[in-house]
Amino acid sequence: MQPLPADPGLRDLVRYATLAANGHNSQPWRFRAHQEDIVVLPDHARRTPIVDPDDHHLYASLGCAAENLTLAARARGLSGEVRFTPEGHGRVDMRPSARGETDLFAAIPARQCSRVAYDGRSVPAGVMRRLAAAAASYGVEGLFVTDDKQMEAMLALVIDGNSRQFDDPAFVAELRNWVRFNPDEAAAARDGVYAASSGNPTIPTWVGRRFFDWLLDKDAENEKYATQIRSSAGIVVFVAARNDREGWFNAGRAYQRFALQATVDGLKHAFLNQPVEVPAVRPALQSLLGIGDRRPNLVVRFGYGPVMPKSLRRSVDAVIV
Ligand SMILES: Cc1cc2nc3c(=O)[nH]c(=O)nc-3n(C[C@H](O)[C@H](O)[C@H](O)COP(=O)(O)O)c2cc1C
């Protein structure tokens, strides 16, 4: 990837923003330049209404993109200050300011979700402190789970949520639309979840579309989650101060900082959002974390693992309006 120029234009900055994590890689964002800021807007045509009926993940994804934009702006002497507007837009200030290039900025192109088993190593205390500091941003709490008993309790919730999702034909149909089954399909769409980046075999598109439900094996997937969680060093749950679009946006920003810090420290990570996505499972997660009726936003495991094929992004021209 081209490095960010010393005097970046809109397209350069937006390219960095679009490398952010986002639900199903639907890239539900658009970017608009104004005199003094770049606005991150939702693209409602790219909603995922079954897994995300209230747009929680959509606004978290906008927060992830806004955080990358902030880091890129600061690295090039622009303010990067973010304001969440009442219409649900993130306005990122692009006025000149002190330059603050950070190692988080440098990690933007390398960050990725690695949905595979890790090597079981634990994370040294110094690294854990940096991860905790990155997660605790914008009023968001990062609740870390690292002991075996609690990790097993988290695994039980992931399996419960995953089983319910796999038993729901609407969930499976929506997921099928966002899976890219082979390199040609991934390269043509430049969005969606590429099978190979999840460690799955690639297959012809027509086979994937027609036999997806049949290929999806709930028990095998649940076993994979058990291996993946048991080989991880820990799990972090992000809990925003407010349960509204701004809180969800901030949860996304805090996740993005955590993920970039993890990347800097040589760690991999992947989401385990089933317990926050399935309303019937959420109360058990709230009670496990002792957070009362506060809404847990995002669940992420982390540890040491391999580099995977990258998920692609659409061109910046497709997202600038
Ligand atoms: C709000 C949000 C929710 C997500 N939920 C899940 C999830 O439940 N399971 C999963 O495997 N990945 C999840 N992801 C990760 C995305 O699928 C991933 O970011 C996207 O495919 C792009 O890949 P990359 O992060 O490797 O660049 C989520 C990401 C965000 C921001």
The ligand as an ORCA input file, in Angstrom:
! r2SCAN-3c Opt
* xyz 0 1
  C     -19.106     -3.618     14.602
  C     -18.385     -4.824     14.070
  C     -18.928     -6.088     14.240
  C     -18.242     -7.216     13.777
  N     -18.753     -8.469     14.038
  C     -18.032     -9.554     13.689
  C     -18.445    -10.850     14.093
  O     -19.462    -11.011     14.780
  N     -17.700    -11.919     13.730
  C     -16.547    -11.776     13.008
  O     -15.890    -12.778     12.716
  N     -16.118    -10.549     12.626
  C     -16.824     -9.445     12.954
  N     -16.363     -8.201     12.628
  C     -15.114     -8.077     11.845
  C     -15.384     -7.775     10.405
  O     -15.952     -8.898      9.742
  C     -14.066     -7.338      9.718
  O     -13.638     -6.142     10.302
  C     -14.259     -7.139      8.233
  O     -14.546     -8.359      7.591
  C     -13.002     -6.553      7.580
  O     -11.879     -7.373      7.801
  P     -10.574     -6.837      8.547
  O     -11.004     -6.301      9.892
  O      -9.674     -8.021      8.636
  O      -9.994     -5.731      7.703
  C     -17.022     -7.063     13.079
  C     -16.483     -5.777     12.912
  C     -17.155     -4.662     13.420
  C     -16.537     -3.301     13.286
*
